[in-house]
Amino acid sequence: MNGQWFESLRPLCEETCRQAAVPSVDVVLFYAARWCQKWTGDSAPRVARIDGDALAATAGRIVRNLAQDGARVDRLVAGDGEEWTGLRRLLLASAASRAPQTAGDHADEALQKIAVVLLTGTPPSRAVERLGEGPEGPRNEYIFASPFANWARTVVINQVIDQLRRARRERRLQDRRLRDEGRPQASGGVDVETLASTGDSLTSLVRAIEALPPVQRSVMLASLCRRDLDEELHQRLHEIASDLSVHLDELPASDEEIAESLGTTAHRLAASRSVARRKLASLDPMWALLLDGLLPHRSTRPLRAPARARERSAARGEGQ
């Protein structure tokens, strides 16, 4: 193996293992090599070109997560019934807090995705053998770069996010059909049924808005009080924040009306709202999707979370 590209990772892995007292350097080396392959998209990457700090930090995480979760992954791959039951409970709890009405379906679908990832990937008990053959594996292989429970929760959370995205697409198609038929379109960018399925995410979003700086808070809350929002949606928001529209004489129909009620200009209002939305999107990808649905007319371009939030939400069942 001395001529293999990944041998240049061995000193780092040895040092990291000594610091954490993990006995098997080759197991750590396998997953560190797989991380390099996934990071660069190259089957034989040039390690010298990879950021040294990122590589060292990743090796440290791999060591810690192997110590904590390695035996668990081996038991799951071996078909341990208790481990799979416990994993489903974990997924169900995570799904229930975000989509209570469909939590069971989300948990089962996520469990199937995780099973495929684990069974097509390399468990710790086989890592040394696979290293000897040359490290390789599927793109979505779980490689212990994050704690197993966190990774599993990400899989099921993305199930919920996908549901919201599908609902938004269907909503747009419905509005397009109504427009083509010359019939009135549904108000708002998200319907009551979809909103109800988000569980605690809407509540936590409103609480986060209430914790914003005063100007951003007022702008966001007033924007959620616009007149064209579905009455049932407005009622749901009012249940969460009873003072949602108390500062408004009447529900506004435009940015100009909101700005007038707050004593500012439409331009400054839009700028404050943009800052607030992107700040919230950076904290939770679910909030970004909810804001796109609740405030569809408030942006000139789609709201996208910053890179780190996008990376978390882009897992979609892919291993880390």
C-alpha positions as CSV (number, residue, x, y, z in Angstrom):
1,M,0.0,0.0,0.0
2,N,3.0,2.4,0.3
3,G,2.6,3.6,-3.3
4,Q,-1.0,4.5,-2.9
5,W,-2.0,8.1,-2.9
6,F,-3.8,7.9,0.5
7,E,-0.6,6.8,2.3
8,S,0.2,10.5,2.6
9,L,-2.7,10.7,5.0
10,R,-1.3,8.1,7.4
11,P,0.9,10.4,9.5
12,L,-2.1,12.7,10.2
13,C,-4.3,9.7,11.0
14,E,-1.7,8.2,13.3
15,E,-1.3,11.4,15.2
16,T,-5.1,11.9,15.5
17,C,-5.5,8.3,16.8
18,R,-2.8,8.8,19.4
19,Q,-4.5,11.9,20.7
20,A,-7.8,10.0,21.0
21,A,-6.5,6.6,21.9
22,V,-8.2,4.9,19.0
23,P,-6.4,1.6,18.1
24,S,-7.1,1.1,14.4
25,V,-5.3,3.7,12.2
26,D,-6.2,1.9,9.0
27,V,-10.0,2.2,9.7
28,V,-9.5,6.0,10.2
29,L,-7.3,6.2,7.2
30,F,-10.0,4.5,5.0
31,Y,-12.7,7.1,6.0
32,A,-10.3,10.0,5.7
33,A,-9.4,8.8,2.2
34,R,-13.1,8.5,1.3
35,W,-13.7,12.1,2.6
36,C,-10.9,13.3,0.3
37,Q,-12.4,11.6,-2.6
38,K,-15.9,13.0,-1.9
39,W,-14.5,16.5,-1.2
40,T,-12.6,16.7,-4.4
41,G,-14.7,14.5,-6.7
42,D,-11.5,12.7,-7.7
43,S,-10.8,9.0,-7.1
44,A,-7.1,9.7,-6.5
45,P,-6.9,13.2,-5.2
46,R,-3.8,15.2,-4.6
47,V,-3.8,15.5,-0.8
48,A,-1.4,18.4,-0.8
49,R,-4.0,20.5,-2.5
50,I,-6.6,19.9,0.1
51,D,-6.9,22.5,2.9
52,G,-4.8,21.2,5.8
53,D,-7.0,22.6,8.5
54,A,-10.1,21.1,7.0
55,L,-8.4,17.8,6.6
56,A,-7.1,17.8,10.2
57,A,-10.5,18.8,11.6
58,T,-12.2,16.0,9.6
59,A,-9.8,13.4,10.8
60,G,-10.5,14.4,14.3
61,R,-14.3,14.1,13.8
62,I,-13.9,10.7,12.1
63,V,-12.0,9.4,15.1
64,R,-14.5,10.7,17.6
65,N,-17.5,9.4,15.6
66,L,-15.9,6.0,15.1
67,A,-15.4,5.7,18.8
68,Q,-19.0,6.7,19.5
69,D,-20.9,5.1,16.6
70,G,-18.7,2.6,14.9
71,A,-20.0,-0.4,16.8
72,R,-23.6,0.8,16.2
73,V,-23.1,1.0,12.5
74,D,-21.6,-2.5,12.4
75,R,-24.7,-3.8,14.3
76,L,-27.0,-2.1,11.9
77,V,-25.3,-3.6,8.9
78,A,-25.4,-7.0,10.6
79,G,-29.2,-6.6,10.9
80,D,-29.5,-6.1,14.7
81,G,-33.3,-5.7,15.2
82,E,-33.0,-3.6,18.4
83,E,-30.7,-1.1,16.7
84,W,-33.0,-0.7,13.7
85,T,-36.0,-0.3,16.1
86,G,-34.1,2.4,18.0
87,L,-33.1,4.1,14.8
88,R,-36.7,4.3,13.7
89,R,-37.7,5.8,17.1
90,L,-35.0,8.5,16.6
91,L,-36.3,9.3,13.0
92,L,-39.9,9.3,14.2
93,A,-39.2,11.8,17.0
94,S,-37.4,14.1,14.6
95,A,-40.1,13.9,11.9
96,A,-42.9,14.4,14.5
97,S,-41.6,17.8,15.6
98,R,-41.6,19.0,12.0
99,A,-44.4,17.1,10.3
100,P,-46.6,15.5,12.9
101,Q,-49.3,14.4,10.4
102,T,-47.0,12.4,8.2
103,A,-44.2,11.6,10.7
104,G,-44.5,7.8,10.4
105,D,-44.3,7.9,6.6
106,H,-41.2,10.1,6.7
107,A,-39.5,7.9,9.3
108,D,-40.1,4.8,7.3
109,E,-38.9,6.3,4.0
110,A,-35.8,7.7,5.7
111,L,-35.1,4.3,7.3
112,Q,-35.1,2.7,3.9
113,K,-32.7,5.3,2.5
114,I,-30.4,4.9,5.5
115,A,-30.5,1.1,5.0
116,V,-29.4,1.4,1.4
117,V,-26.6,3.8,2.3
118,L,-25.3,1.5,5.1
119,L,-25.6,-1.8,3.2
120,T,-23.9,-0.5,0.0
121,G,-21.2,1.3,2.0
122,T,-18.3,0.1,4.1
123,P,-18.9,-0.5,7.9
124,P,-15.9,-0.2,10.2
125,S,-15.5,-4.0,10.4
126,R,-14.7,-4.1,6.7
127,A,-12.8,-0.9,6.4
128,V,-9.3,-2.4,6.6
129,E,-10.1,-4.9,3.9
130,R,-11.5,-2.2,1.6
131,L,-8.4,0.0,2.3
132,G,-6.2,-2.8,1.0
133,E,-8.3,-3.0,-2.2
134,G,-8.1,0.8,-2.6
135,P,-10.7,3.0,-0.9
136,E,-13.8,3.5,-2.9
137,G,-17.5,3.5,-2.3
138,P,-20.8,5.0,-3.4
139,R,-21.2,8.8,-3.5
140,N,-23.7,8.8,-0.6
141,E,-21.6,6.6,1.7
142,Y,-21.7,7.5,5.4
143,I,-18.0,8.1,6.4
144,F,-18.3,9.2,10.0
145,A,-17.5,12.9,9.3
146,S,-20.6,13.7,11.4
147,P,-22.2,11.9,14.4
148,F,-24.4,9.1,13.1
149,A,-27.6,10.4,14.9
150,N,-27.1,13.8,13.4
151,W,-26.7,12.4,9.9
152,A,-29.7,10.2,10.3
153,R,-31.8,13.1,11.5
154,T,-30.7,15.1,8.4
155,V,-32.1,12.3,6.2
156,V,-35.5,12.5,7.7
157,I,-35.5,16.3,7.9
158,N,-34.9,16.4,4.2
159,Q,-37.9,14.2,3.7
160,V,-40.0,16.9,5.3
161,I,-38.3,19.7,3.3
162,D,-38.9,17.7,0.1
163,Q,-42.6,17.5,1.0
164,L,-42.8,21.2,1.3
165,R,-41.0,21.7,-2.0
166,R,-43.4,19.3,-3.7
167,A,-46.4,21.2,-2.2
168,R,-45.0,24.5,-3.5
169,R,-44.6,23.1,-7.0
170,E,-48.1,21.7,-7.0
171,R,-49.4,25.1,-5.7
172,R,-47.7,26.9,-8.6
173,L,-49.1,24.4,-11.1
174,Q,-52.6,24.9,-9.6
175,D,-52.3,28.7,-9.8
176,R,-51.1,28.4,-13.4
177,R,-54.1,26.3,-14.3
178,L,-56.4,28.7,-12.6
179,R,-54.8,31.6,-14.4
180,D,-55.1,29.9,-17.8
181,E,-58.7,29.2,-17.1
182,G,-59.4,32.8,-16.1
183,R,-60.4,31.8,-12.6
184,P,-59.4,33.5,-9.4
185,Q,-56.1,32.2,-8.0
186,A,-55.7,31.0,-4.4
187,S,-54.2,33.7,-2.1
188,G,-50.9,33.3,-0.5
189,G,-48.0,31.1,-1.5
190,V,-48.7,28.1,0.8
191,D,-51.9,26.4,1.8
192,V,-53.3,25.6,5.2
193,E,-52.8,21.8,4.9
194,T,-49.1,22.3,3.9
195,L,-48.6,24.8,6.7
196,A,-50.1,22.5,9.3
197,S,-47.8,19.7,8.3
198,T,-44.7,21.7,9.3
199,G,-45.5,21.2,13.0
200,D,-43.2,23.2,15.3
201,S,-41.2,24.8,12.4
202,L,-43.7,27.6,11.9
203,T,-43.8,28.3,15.6
204,S,-40.1,28.3,15.9
205,L,-39.9,30.6,12.9
206,V,-42.3,33.2,14.4
207,R,-40.4,33.0,17.7
208,A,-37.1,33.7,15.8
209,I,-38.7,36.6,14.0
210,E,-39.8,38.0,17.4
211,A,-36.2,37.8,18.6
212,L,-34.9,39.9,15.6
213,P,-33.7,43.5,16.1
214,P,-36.7,45.9,16.5
215,V,-36.7,47.2,13.0
216,Q,-36.4,43.8,11.3
217,R,-38.9,42.3,13.7
218,S,-41.5,45.0,12.9
219,V,-40.9,44.7,9.1
220,M,-41.2,40.9,9.1
221,L,-44.3,40.8,11.3
222,A,-46.0,43.5,9.3
223,S,-45.2,41.7,6.0
224,L,-46.9,38.5,7.4
225,C,-50.0,40.6,8.0
226,R,-50.6,41.5,4.3
227,R,-54.2,41.5,3.2
228,D,-53.8,38.8,0.5
229,L,-52.7,36.1,2.9
230,D,-55.3,33.3,3.3
231,E,-57.6,34.0,6.2
232,E,-56.9,30.6,7.8
233,L,-53.2,31.1,7.5
234,H,-53.4,34.5,9.1
235,Q,-55.4,33.0,11.9
236,R,-52.7,30.3,12.4
237,L,-50.0,32.9,12.6
238,H,-52.1,35.0,15.0
239,E,-52.5,32.0,17.3
240,I,-48.7,31.8,17.5
241,A,-48.1,35.5,17.9
242,S,-51.3,37.2,19.3
243,D,-49.9,40.7,18.7
244,L,-49.1,40.0,15.1
245,S,-51.1,42.9,13.7
246,V,-51.9,44.9,16.8
247,H,-49.7,47.8,15.6
248,L,-51.5,48.1,12.3
249,D,-54.7,50.1,11.8
250,E,-55.7,47.7,9.0
251,L,-54.1,44.9,7.1
252,P,-51.8,46.3,4.4
253,A,-52.0,45.4,0.7
254,S,-48.6,46.6,-0.4
255,D,-45.1,47.5,0.7
256,E,-46.0,51.1,0.5
257,E,-48.8,50.7,3.0
258,I,-46.6,48.7,5.3
259,A,-43.9,51.3,5.1
260,E,-46.3,54.1,5.8
261,S,-47.6,52.3,8.9
262,L,-44.1,51.9,10.2
263,G,-42.9,55.4,9.3
264,T,-40.3,54.4,6.8
265,T,-39.9,54.0,3.0
266,A,-40.7,51.0,0.8
267,H,-37.1,50.8,-0.2
268,R,-35.8,50.7,3.4
269,L,-38.5,48.3,4.3
270,A,-37.5,45.9,1.5
271,A,-33.9,46.2,2.5
272,S,-34.6,45.4,6.2
273,R,-36.8,42.4,5.2
274,S,-34.1,41.0,2.9
275,V,-31.5,41.1,5.7
276,A,-33.9,39.5,8.1
277,R,-35.0,36.7,5.7
278,R,-31.4,35.8,4.9
279,K,-30.4,35.8,8.5
280,L,-33.3,33.4,9.3
281,A,-32.5,31.2,6.3
282,S,-29.0,30.8,7.5
283,L,-30.3,29.2,10.8
284,D,-32.7,26.7,9.4
285,P,-33.4,25.5,5.8
286,M,-37.0,24.8,6.8
287,W,-37.5,28.4,7.7
288,A,-36.2,29.5,4.3
289,L,-38.8,27.3,2.6
290,L,-41.6,28.6,4.9
291,L,-40.6,32.2,4.2
292,D,-40.7,31.6,0.4
293,G,-44.2,30.2,0.8
294,L,-45.5,32.9,3.2
295,L,-43.8,35.9,1.4
296,P,-43.6,34.8,-2.2
297,H,-44.1,38.4,-3.5
298,R,-41.5,39.9,-1.3
299,S,-38.4,38.9,-3.2
300,T,-37.1,39.5,-6.7
301,R,-35.1,36.3,-6.6
302,P,-35.5,32.9,-4.8
303,L,-34.5,33.0,-1.1
304,R,-31.5,30.7,-0.7
305,A,-29.7,29.8,2.5
306,P,-26.0,30.6,2.8
307,A,-23.5,27.9,1.9
308,R,-23.4,26.1,5.3
309,A,-27.2,25.9,5.5
310,R,-27.4,24.6,1.9
311,E,-24.8,22.0,2.6
312,R,-26.8,20.7,5.6
313,S,-30.0,20.6,3.7
314,A,-28.4,19.1,0.6
315,A,-27.5,15.8,2.4
316,R,-30.8,14.2,1.0
317,G,-29.7,10.9,2.3
318,E,-26.1,11.2,1.2
319,G,-23.5,10.1,3.8
320,Q,-21.1,12.4,5.4
